[in-house]
Amino acid sequence: MLRLRQEARSARAWSLVLVCAALAACGEPWRDPPAIDAVTFQTEHDAWREHRREALTTPPSGPVLFIGLWPLPGGATTIGADSALAAVLPAAKSPPLAARLVRAGSHIRLEPAPAARFTLADGSTLAGPIQLQSDADSSPTAVHLGSLGMRIHRVGDRYWLRAWDEDSPRRKTFAGAPFFPVDLAWRVAARIERFHEPKAYRVADMVGGEQEYAAPGRLAFKVAGRIYRLTPFVEPGEPDLWILFADSTNATATYPAGRYLLVPPPDSTGWTVMDFNRAYSPPCAFTVYATCPLPPPENRLPLAVTAGEKRPH
């Protein structure tokens, strides 16, 4: 047993040597984030929080307004107020049969029923069947049935019909999620440790499937003198790095499934800033009609990140 303890201490010491060697290889001490005065920081954070609140209640992607998410297998899916249909809409806002959605592979066609008046984003009335582009395409198609909005949600080769209500009372009453007090100590410098080439990661999601992302490397950062690492993902067309992480606050103060964080791309020297004050909850914290990816095991931090968004009331 003594030998095992000695070997464990030796392994920890060797890990510390490797970390120190990695830092020395950079040719510079660990950086501090660029300076910012507290008043400016608070002002910028307040503006970010207001933008965040508006995004949560703005269609088509504001999860506070979501009212349904129905899988679209191959073939026909009927939608309307009739409770016997595959996708049931509110009776006060839809005829018994509103439409059929016909999926053949990646092609999805909406066939409106005679009793339903669907409109497009420009306000024009839908005169007949239409091919729908998903929210993973460059020009997603949104259709409206009165105050109800609908579009196709796609993750990989999985498809759903997502619906929201633009007249939802929550659009006016939702005040946003609570936050930890702003703390400049949670604004930290981070250094990218790039992989030889980007790695593909498959992460579990809230609807029992997996989602695939590419990771350029790991972000190393310091909290209270200790170095931690998180693996960020990159998405096509998005400049920021996207982190899915969990920490010990998930058991009490924050959303149990973890939180997300956007990080500016590293500069030419490989450094960036991680501001955990802007950690935010995934859409699934606000609705059951979402398909949120979950943090990979390596992004579960052994500390309490007491910054950013708390779980909604």
N, C-alpha and C positions, 0 to 999 in steps of 0.2 A: 504493500500500500504506500509506504514511504517512497519507493521508487516511482510509482505512478504519479504521486504528487510532484516529485522532482521533475519528471518528464513533462508534466503539465505546465509547471513554472517555466521550464526551458522553452516549451513551445510558445508560451505567451511572450517571453523575452525575445525570441526570434521574430515573432510577429511585429513587435515594437521596433526591432532593428530594421525590418523590411519597410515599415512605415517611414522611419527616419531616413532610410536610404532613398525612398521615393521622393521625400521632400527635398533632400539634398540634391537629388538629380535635377530638380527644377531650378536650382541655382539661385533661389531666393527664399526668404522666410515666408511664413504663412501671411497672406494679405488680410487687411481689414477691408470691409466694403467701402465704397466711396462715401465721403462724409456728406451728411444732410442734416440741416437743423431740425429740431423737434417740431416747430410750428409748421414748416413746409411739409414734413413727413406726415403730420396729422391731417393737414389740409388735403394732401394727395390721397391719403387713405380714406378720408370721408367721401371724396369724389368717387373713389373706386367702389366703396360700399354702396353708394347710391346707384351707380351703374350696375352693380351686381343685383340689387333689388329690382331694378327695372328689367333686367334680362330674365329674371325668374318669372315675370308676369307679362312678358311681351310675346305674342304669337309670332311664328309657329313653334318656337323652341322653348318657350317658357313653361317649365314643368308644373308650375302652380295651376295652370289652366287645363292640364291634360284630363280627359275623362275616359279614355279607353285606349287599349293596345291589344289588337287581335292578330294572331298568327295567320299567315296566308300560305297554306299549302298549295300544291298544284291543283288546278281546276277552279271551280267557282266557289266564291264566298259571298253570301247574301248579307246585306246590311239594312237596318231600318229599326223601327220601334217595336215590331213584333217580337215578343220574347222567345219565339221559337227559332229565330234566325241566329246565324253564327256570330254576328256582331250587332249587339243591341244598342241603339241610340236612344236618347231621352224622348219619351212619348210626346212631350209638349213641343218638340223641335224637329220631329221627323215623321213622315208618313209611315204606315206599317211596313212597306217595302220601299226603300229609298234607291237601292242600286244593287247590281251584281259586280263583284270584282273577279275577273278571270285571269289567273296566272298561268303562264306557260314558260317555265324557266325564269329568265330575268325580265320577261315582258309581262306587264300587268295592264289590263284594260278595264276601265270603269264604264259600265253600261247603266246609265240612269234609268230609273223607273218613270213611267209617264206622270205619276203624281208628285214627283220630286223636282224641284227647281234648283239645280246646282249652278253656281257661278264660279268664274275664274278670278284670278288676282286682279285683273283689270276691270272687274265688274260685269263682264259680258256673261250672258246666259249660255250654259252648255247645251248645245243643240242635239248632241248624240254621243255615242261612245268616244272615249279618248284614251290614248296611251299615257300612263302616268310615269314620270321620272321620280326616282326615290331621293331621299335626303342625302344619299351617298353620291349622287350624280351632280354634275356641275350646275344644272338648272332644275331643281326639284319642282314638281307640279303640286300646287295646293289647290284644292277645290273647297267650296263653301256651300253649306246647306243652311241658309239663315245665318245664325251666329255660330254655328258649328263649322270648324275647319278640319280638314283631313288631308293627310299625305302619307306616302309610303315610307316607312322606316326600314332601312336595310343595314344589316351587319354581316359582312361576308356573303354567304349564300342563304342567309335567313331573312325573311321578309315579314313585316307586320303592317297593318293599317293602324295609324295613330290618329286620334281625334282629340280636339280641344274645343272649349267653349269660350268665345271672346267676350261673352256677356257674364262670365262667371263673377259672382259677388267678390270672390277673393282677389280679383284684379284690382279692386279699389281698397280692400281692407288689409291686404297682406303688407305687413310692415318690414319684412325681411327677417333673416335669422339673427339671433344674438351673436355677439363676438366677444372674445377675450379682450381685455384692455390692450391698446396698442403698446408695444414694447420694442424699442430699437435693438434690444439684445437678440431678438429673433430675426433680425436682418443680417445675414451672414454672407461672407465671401465663400464661393465654391469653385473648385477646380475640376475640369473634365478630365477623366482618365479614359481615353478613347480605346475602344476595342480595335484590334487589327482591321476589322471590317464590321459594319453594323450587324447585330445579332437579331434574329427573329424570336420573339417571345409570344407564347400563347398563354393568356390569362383567363381565369374563370370569370363569368359574369353573373348577374343577379337572376337571369332566366334559365340557368342550368346549362349554358353553352360556354364556348370559349371565343375570345377575340384575339386577333393577331396584331402585333405592333413591332416596330423596329426600334432597337436601342443603339445609340452611337457609342455608348460607354457608360461610365458611372460618374456621378458627381460626389466628390469628397468635400466635406464641410466640417467645421468645428463648432461644438456647443460645450461651454464650460470646460474648455481645454481638451476635450476628447474628440477624436476624428470619427465621423460616421460617413456612411455612403448610401446613396440611393440611385437606383437605375431609372433614368428618364426615357421617355419614348418620344419619337418624332412622328408627326402625321403629315401626309402630302399637302404641300401648299401652306403649311403653318410654320412660322419662323421660331416660335417659342418651343422649349422643351416642356414636356408634360409628365408630371410625376403623380403616380398613384401611391399613396403611403398610408400606413397605419401606425399608431403609437398608443401608449397606455391610457391616454385620455378617452379613447374610444369606449372604454368600459363605463365611463361616467358622464363626461361633459360633451363629447363630440359624437358624430354619427358612428354607430357601431361598426359599419363596414369599411370605415376609413375615409380619407379626404383626398382632394386633388390639389395640385399646385402648378402654376405656370411659371417658368423660369426663362429669362431672356437668353438668347444663344450666347455661348462663350465668345469672348473677344479673341483677337489674334494670338494672345498669349495663353489662352485656355481658361481664363477666369470669367466668372459671372457672379451675380448676386441672387441668393435665395431669400425671399422675404416671406417667412412663415405667417406673418400677419395677414397675408392674402391667401392662406390656405382656405379652401372652400369645400362644402359638402357636395357630393354627387347628386344628380337629379333624383335618384331613388330616395333621398332624404325627404323629398317634398311630394312624391307621388309613387304609387305602386305601378304606374304605367311607363316604366323606363327599363332599360337593359344595361345598366351601369356595369362596366368592368371593375374588377376588384383588385386591390394591391397584390402584386406577386409576393411570395414568401420573403424574398430578400429585401423587400421594402417595408418590413415591419420593424420599426425602430424601438430599441429597448430604453425609451425615455418618454417623458410626458411633454408633448409640444403644446404648451399653454399659450398658444397664439392662433389667430385666425377665427374661422367660423365655428360656432358651437352647433349642437343639434337643434333643429327647429323645435319650438314649443308644441 
